[in-house]
Amino acid sequence: MIHITQYLCPQRHAILAAAWDDALVEPALALRSFEDQVEHLHFTGVLRRRCEICCKDVPLHFEDGVTGFRTMEEAAPHLAAQQAAQMRTREFLKAGRN
């Protein structure tokens, strides 16, 4: 099954997300890898330790869930549409803060 792992604020605004296939990756390894990547993004200054939507310095957390998709090929169109929608939201919020 295809999982989606997210880095969320308490209001459930997704800061970052990744999809992965549990038939190809051990769940503990996938989760640890995602957490390590987020920590690297924090360390390098690419990612802040706050929600850019509600603009609060609140504790962020990781959450993993199983999607209804069986393969990445099946999930890909949905994931691409979600990514595009998130990028539009990001640009909208960015433009409003200038």
C-alpha positions as a LaTeX table, in Angstrom:
\begin{tabular}{lrrr}
\hline
Residue & $x$ (\AA) & $y$ (\AA) & $z$ (\AA) \\
\hline
Met1 & 0.00 & 0.00 & 0.00 \\
Ile2 & 1.01 & 3.60 & $-0.53$ \\
His3 & 1.61 & 5.67 & 2.59 \\
Ile4 & 1.76 & 9.41 & 2.97 \\
Thr5 & 4.01 & 10.77 & 5.70 \\
Gln6 & 3.47 & 14.38 & 6.66 \\
Tyr7 & 5.12 & 17.02 & 8.81 \\
Leu8 & 2.19 & 18.97 & 10.28 \\
Cys9 & 1.37 & 21.85 & 12.60 \\
Pro10 & $-1.29$ & 21.26 & 15.29 \\
Gln11 & $-3.92$ & 22.79 & 12.99 \\
Arg12 & $-3.01$ & 20.09 & 10.43 \\
His13 & $-1.36$ & 22.41 & 7.92 \\
Ala14 & 1.07 & 20.19 & 6.02 \\
Ile15 & 4.57 & 21.63 & 6.01 \\
Leu16 & 6.04 & 18.79 & 3.98 \\
Ala17 & 4.84 & 15.37 & 2.81 \\
Ala18 & 6.18 & 12.29 & 1.06 \\
Ala19 & 4.54 & 9.21 & $-0.39$ \\
Trp20 & 6.12 & 5.77 & $-0.23$ \\
Asp21 & 5.30 & 2.14 & $-0.99$ \\
Asp22 & 5.39 & $-0.27$ & 1.95 \\
Ala23 & 6.09 & $-3.13$ & $-0.47$ \\
Leu24 & 9.42 & $-1.49$ & $-1.34$ \\
Val25 & 10.49 & 0.20 & 1.89 \\
Glu26 & 10.46 & $-0.97$ & 5.50 \\
Pro27 & 8.06 & 1.37 & 7.37 \\
Ala28 & 10.50 & 2.22 & 10.18 \\
Leu29 & 13.18 & 3.06 & 7.61 \\
Ala30 & 10.82 & 5.22 & 5.54 \\
Leu31 & 9.72 & 7.19 & 8.57 \\
Arg32 & 13.26 & 7.64 & 9.89 \\
Ser33 & 14.47 & 8.75 & 6.46 \\
Phe34 & 11.69 & 11.35 & 6.21 \\
Glu35 & 12.44 & 12.66 & 9.71 \\
Asp36 & 16.17 & 12.86 & 8.85 \\
Gln37 & 15.42 & 14.76 & 5.64 \\
Val38 & 13.22 & 17.25 & 7.51 \\
Glu39 & 15.95 & 17.74 & 10.12 \\
His40 & 18.50 & 18.34 & 7.35 \\
Leu41 & 16.21 & 20.97 & 5.79 \\
His42 & 15.94 & 22.67 & 9.20 \\
Phe43 & 19.70 & 22.55 & 9.72 \\
Thr44 & 20.44 & 24.06 & 6.30 \\
Gly45 & 17.83 & 26.81 & 6.76 \\
Val46 & 15.63 & 25.66 & 3.89 \\
Leu47 & 12.75 & 24.83 & 6.25 \\
Arg48 & 11.65 & 26.79 & 9.30 \\
Arg49 & 10.46 & 25.24 & 12.54 \\
Arg50 & 7.09 & 26.95 & 12.27 \\
Cys51 & 3.89 & 26.84 & 10.25 \\
Glu52 & 3.98 & 29.39 & 7.45 \\
Ile53 & 0.19 & 29.29 & 7.13 \\
Cys54 & $-0.86$ & 30.15 & 10.69 \\
Cys55 & 2.54 & 31.82 & 11.31 \\
Lys56 & 2.92 & 30.43 & 14.79 \\
Asp57 & 5.98 & 28.94 & 16.39 \\
Val58 & 4.23 & 25.80 & 17.54 \\
Pro59 & 5.46 & 22.25 & 17.94 \\
Leu60 & 5.26 & 20.47 & 14.60 \\
His61 & 4.82 & 16.71 & 14.41 \\
Phe62 & 5.08 & 13.76 & 12.03 \\
Glu63 & 2.14 & 11.64 & 10.99 \\
Asp64 & 1.95 & 8.61 & 8.72 \\
Gly65 & $-1.15$ & 7.15 & 7.13 \\
Val66 & $-2.06$ & 4.58 & 4.54 \\
Thr67 & $-3.76$ & 5.90 & 1.40 \\
Gly68 & $-6.28$ & 3.95 & $-0.63$ \\
Phe69 & $-3.74$ & 3.48 & $-3.43$ \\
Arg70 & $-2.03$ & 0.15 & $-4.04$ \\
Thr71 & 0.82 & 1.37 & $-6.27$ \\
Met72 & 2.75 & 4.58 & $-6.88$ \\
Glu73 & 1.53 & 4.51 & $-10.49$ \\
Glu74 & $-2.05$ & 4.55 & $-9.26$ \\
Ala75 & $-1.28$ & 7.32 & $-6.73$ \\
Ala76 & 0.82 & 9.50 & $-9.04$ \\
Pro77 & $-1.98$ & 11.55 & $-10.69$ \\
His78 & $-3.58$ & 12.32 & $-7.33$ \\
Leu79 & $-0.23$ & 13.21 & $-5.74$ \\
Ala80 & 0.68 & 15.46 & $-8.68$ \\
Ala81 & $-2.66$ & 17.28 & $-8.43$ \\
Gln82 & $-2.21$ & 17.77 & $-4.69$ \\
Gln83 & 1.33 & 19.05 & $-5.17$ \\
Ala84 & 0.17 & 21.53 & $-7.82$ \\
Ala85 & $-2.63$ & 22.77 & $-5.54$ \\
Gln86 & $-0.18$ & 23.21 & $-2.66$ \\
Met87 & 2.23 & 25.16 & $-4.88$ \\
Arg88 & $-0.61$ & 27.49 & $-5.93$ \\
Thr89 & $-1.52$ & 28.03 & $-2.27$ \\
Arg90 & 2.13 & 28.71 & $-1.44$ \\
Glu91 & 2.39 & 31.35 & $-4.17$ \\
Phe92 & $-0.90$ & 32.94 & $-3.07$ \\
Leu93 & 0.28 & 33.19 & 0.54 \\
Lys94 & 3.69 & 34.45 & $-0.51$ \\
Ala95 & 2.16 & 37.17 & $-2.70$ \\
Gly96 & $-0.10$ & 38.28 & 0.15 \\
Arg97 & 2.85 & 38.79 & 2.48 \\
Asn98 & 4.77 & 41.08 & 0.09 \\
\hline
\end{tabular}
